[in-house]
Amino acid sequence: MKKLEYKKNEKNGVELIKNAIQALHQENLIRAKEDFTEALSYFKDKKSVPYMSVCLSFLGLTDYIIDKNNYRNALALVHDGTYMADYSNSLSAKLVNEFVSGSIYYAEKNDKVALLHYENAKKYAAETDEFELMPYVDMRIKDIKKCDDYSVPTQNDPLVSLVKIGRSITALTDINVLLKVIAEETRNAMQADRCTVFIYDKEKNELWSKVALGMDSQEIRFPADKGLAGYVVKTGETLNIADAYNDKRFNKDVDSKTGYHTKTILCMPIKNNNQEIIGAFQVLNKINGTFTKNDEDLLVAIGGSASIALENAQLFDQQKQLYREQKELFESFINTLASSIDARDKITAGHSNRVKLYAMLLVDQLKLDEKTKELIEKAAILHDIGKIGIRDSVLQKEGKLTPEEYSHIQEHVKITHNILGNISMSSDFRIITEIACSHHEKYDGSGYYRHLKGENIPYGGRILAVADVFDAITSRRHYRDKMPIRNAIDILIKDSGTHFDKNLVDAFLKISVDKIVKVFLTENHNSFKPEDRKILSKYCLSDIYNFTVNENVNSEQKGIVDLFNYYYSNNIER
């Protein structure tokens, strides 16, 4: 497995933003938010303030379009974008920020403020228009001057709402986001003030929703035999109430608590393809007049699309829950395997856990992606599982091994491969197996057991090699004490390019010392004083090494080495 396979695939950040803008124009809001978020992460790594501003501004607009109740949170993101645009003095960032601000104020029907932002955007666009926003700016200015109505989403055509809900069937898997989209589009199509989509939980006999447009987004949950929605779910009837306060089934207490005044109600069951009731729509206050038979027919049509989307989302949630349970079972399984080695080999108890921690520090230093990190973490926990096949007389020997005993203990790597290979269930587990059984390979090909060389050694295996050796020489054994930290680091440096991948050693030595000390402390369970952690966080292992080999260190540098050695030597009784 080569290094390239473990590196995060870096997309072109600007193209990612453009793709997100295109998704925003197509009203594929979830895709837009994902791309803007990924672009923001990309430019954070690059420390590019102008493009971070662009991403924050567009994320604010996207959040607002998804749910206009997020007005304050959306503006907070946009204001962060404003600050960064001003700080970087980027015309492109300022253009985006003004355009986004204008769009939100326009949607809020604050035309005068919106026009000011659009005029500013037009001024910046005359000099640079990296994201081709000028046509939209001109269109908005003309709309304002013609007093055209504008809202987000831009159209209330029932057919448009049906299309959007249809798109959501394939685009959305998060049921909470899906509920919001369906409720928003239903409200638009019905020309109503509010809409809530309830899901029927058969097991608990409850109705629940995280969508109550015009209210906070907290979860609503109540018994399925309560309220108008409960009545509809239990009877399968459609309720079209022209005057809520003159209908005995209406609960006035809800209005009393919220301060809202309900006038008209259209409540209808949502049915799946088997005609089973899976939820209910509750649409409140038709903007003009009362709900009509046409509105009922339209809600039936929306319900047909919505039911498919909701069932798909629920199935996806169930699959995620099953995956979480399987993952927990898998992690419990590998932790149990690792514990079995600690139980047999008291001398090196805790070694696998510390190797995992050092490997994770190195992975973070290298900024590898989360999937790669997870695979290397699992391999680190399991890297010595083959020792289960090593004789106790060798494994627990307190002293130097004979050549025959050393040859025998080397077999643990091949045994690791055989054990993990027999339980491989997926491509991921095969990668874990390859990483785990390659931690004793050496970069020059002189390692064991397959004598792999250079980049033919899995990248994760090369990471484990550094972590494994560093823990071995910095841990106390019954037959020897810890190696002085200068000597330990000297071994890593001296063996770079022969035993170890030099790039990985260089990265390891750049890890801040406070993180290394936290791993030391897992062995003795002692505490790390906050003031000491703060001091050591300013230095890396390379600094400690340089302070120890340099004869002309000052008192402050000597003090740093002493503080480090205080924790390294477990000299807690200072």
Helices and strands as residue ranges (DSSP letters): G 3-6, H 13-25, H 29-46, H 49-66, G 68-70, H 71-88, H 91-107, H 111-125, H 134-145, H 158-171, H 175-190, E 192-201, E 206-209, E 220-223, H 227-235, E 239-241, G 244-246, H 253-258, E 265-271, E 277-286, H 293-344, G 346-348, H 351-366, H 370-382, G 385-389, H 392-395, H 403-422, H 427-436, G 454-456, H 459-473, H 485-494, H 502-508, H 513-524, H 530-536, H 541-549, H 555-568
